[in-house]
Amino acid sequence: MNTREDYIAVFDSGVGGISVLRELVRLMPGERFLYFGDSANAPYGSRTTEEVRALTLRAAEKLMQQGLKALVIACNTATAAAIRQLREAYPRLIVVGIEPALKMAADRYPGCRVGIMATPVTLREEKLSRQLARFPGMQVSLIPAPGLVELVEAGASREALEALLRPLLAPFAGQLDALVLGCTHYPFAGPVIGSLLPGTVLLDGGEGTARETLRRLREAELLEEGTGTVLLQNSLPDPEILNRCKALLENSLL
């Protein structure tokens, strides 16, 4: 039986992982969640793989000191750079990493035209190349989105998001069956992305990550029943960041 100190920690480079936390809370309302965003070092997507790996391992060590039964890496960039090292460092801990929703796209739209919008680190990692090799029938367009994470972190207006995304997505209007949102920040810009790509289905890995976490906890007999809680933490000493996390957790849109 787990103790009341056993959190499910959810880690992201900033506020984006709240999109995953929201799915976790929906599926497991009786759990105690600890969310840690590393906004002081965001964005991870423009850093080297080695930098992202070091930051992720450092954050995991900090979280482990607070008592964990599971660690969810709610950041595609950090998952691509450090998931193997995390599992090696904490072999007895349930460690779940988010991944781009490629299988979902392949299952729902076989032979489809799929865009993958992600950070440069995610797009260049060998992990993504291996995943793409599993679905040779897909016609894939890789779409880096520099600057989008920063705008979401800052709580940018719809107008600012549209100004950034319109030239980026214009070449793909009418050309994609589905767009995989390969960063947990991106679902918060979903309404704008959807308006610029009418007819394109947006997919993200948050729900699948939550289901996998639930499965692993149930298998280990570590599920809680009762009144759950959410503790929000951030590496940036700014109360506004925590207020923003709370607002994003409670609302689906920017």
N, C-alpha and C positions, 0 to 999 in steps of 0.2 A: 504493500500500500504506500503510495507516495505521500510526502509531507506537504504542508501548506507552503513550504519554501520552494517547491518544484515548479518553476515557471516554464511556460513555452515561450522562449525568446524569439522575437522576430527582428531581423536585422536588415537594414537598407542603408544605402549611401546618403539618404536624406529622408524626405517625406513620402517618396514614391511607394515604399513598401506598405503604406497604410492601405493601398488597394488590395493587398494580400491579407493583411490583418483583418480587414472587413469581412473577407470570406471565411477566415478561420473562426472569428467570433460568431458568425452566422451558423456555422456547422457545429461549433463546440461552445455554446454559451456558458457552460459551467466551469470553464477553465480560467486559470490565472495567466494572463498574457503580459509579457514585458517587451515593449517595443523600444528599440534603440536605433536612432537615425544619426548617421555621421555627417551632418550638414557642414561641420567645420572643415571637412576635407572633400566635400562634393564640388563638382561632379566627378565620379569615378571614371566615367566613359572616356575622358580625355587623358587619363593617366596611363602609364605603362602597366603591363600585366604584373610585373614585379611589385610595383607600388600598390596596386589594388590588392594583391595577395597579402602583402605585409599589413595593410590597413585592416583587412578582413580578419586576419589571425589575431591582431591586437584587440579588435572589438570583441571577438569570441572569447578571448581570455578574460576580458573585463566582465562579460556577461556570465561566464562560468562561475565567477566569484559570488554571484548573487543566488546561485542554486537553480539549476536547470534540469528538466527531464527531456527537453527537446529544443533544438535550434533550427529555426527556419530562415534560410538565406533568401530574403524577399528582394533580391537584386540580381538581375540577369548577369550584369558585369562581374559582380563578386562571385556568383556561382561558377561562371566560366573560368575565372582565374584561380579559385581557391577551394572548390568543393572537395577535391581529392585530398588536399592537405588537411582540411578540417576533419575529414573522416579518419585520416591516419592519426591525427593528434588526439581525437576523442573517440576511440573505438567503441566505447560503451554508451555513448550518447546517440539518441535519435537525431540525425542531421538530414534535413530535407532542403534541397535547393530548387529554386524556380528555374524553368527552362522555357524557351520560346515554344509556343503552341503549334509546333509543326505537325505532330501526329494528329491533332484535332483538325488541322487544315487538310491533311491528306485523307483522313477518314471521311470528312464531310464533303470534300470537293476533289475526288480523285481526278488526276490529270489536269488540275486547275492551275490558274495563273495566280501565284501568291507573292505578295511583297513582304519582306521582313524589315521592319523599321526598328533600328536598335542603335546602341552606342558603338563607336569605333572599336572598342575593346571586344565587345561581344561579337561583332561581325568578323573580326580577324582571328578569333580563337579557333584552334583546331577542333574543339568540342562541337562548334556549330557545323564545321565541315563534315564531321562524322555523322551528325544528325541528318544533314541534307542528303548524304549518300544513301540513307535508308529509304529515301522517297524519290527515286530517279524519275518518276513520272511527272513530278511537279515542275512547272516553269517558274523559276524563282528570280525575283528582283531584290537585290540588297539595297536598302535605303538608309544611309546614315542620317541622323537628325541632330547635328551639332547645335547646341544652344537651347534645345527644348527642355532638358532637365533643369537648367538654370531658371527658365521662365516659370516652370511649375513650382520650383522651390521658392521663388519670389512671390508666388500668388499673382502672376500676371493676368491682365484682363484678356477677355476673348479677342479683342482687337489686336493685341500684341501677339497672341498665339497665332492668329490668322495671318498676320504679316510675316511671321517666320515660316509657317507651314505652306502657305499658298504656292510660292515658287518651288518649294521642295516637292510638293505632291502633284503639281499641275501636269507634269509629263505622264503621270500614272492614272489620271482621271479616265475612267471607262476602260482601263487596261487590266484591272485586277479583279479576280473573283473574291479574294480575301486578303486582308492585311494583318499580319501577325505583329502585335505590339510587343516588341522584344525588350521592353524596359518597364519596370513597375510604375514609373512616373507617367508613362504615356496614356494609360486609361483615363487619367484626370483631364487630358486634352481630347478625349474621345469624341465629344460633341462637335468640336471644331474639325477634327480629322474626318469624321463622318460627313460633315457638310461639304467638305472639299472633295470627297470621293464617294459621291452618291452611287448606290448599287453595290458597293464593296462592303463585305462583312468584316467587322473588326473582331479579332480574336486575341485573347491574352491568357497567360498561364496561371493566373491567380487561383481560379476555382480548382484546377487540377492539383495545384500545390497543396491547397487546403484539404482536399480529399485524400491525398497521399499521406499527409500528416495525421489525419484522423485514422486512417488504416493502420499506420505504424503504431500509434498510441494504443489503439484497441488491441492490436496483436500483442503488445507488451503489457496489457492490462494496466494501463496508466491513465485511463480517462477519469476525469473528475465529474461529479454530479453536485449541483448546488448553485450558488450564486457566483458567477464569474466576475473577474475584475480585469481592468486594463491599466497598466502602469506605463506612462510615456516618458522616455528619456531621450536626450539629444546631446551630442558633443559640443554643440554651439550654445553658450550660456545666454540664450535670448528667450525670454518667456513667450515672445510672439511665435517662435517656431513650434512650441508645444501647443499653443492655442490653435495654430494652423493645423497641426496633426489632429487635434480633437475635432476641429470643424470638418476635416476631410473624412475622418472616421464616421462622422454622423451624417454626412451628406455625400451624395454620389457625384456631384459636379463641382467644378471650380466656382 
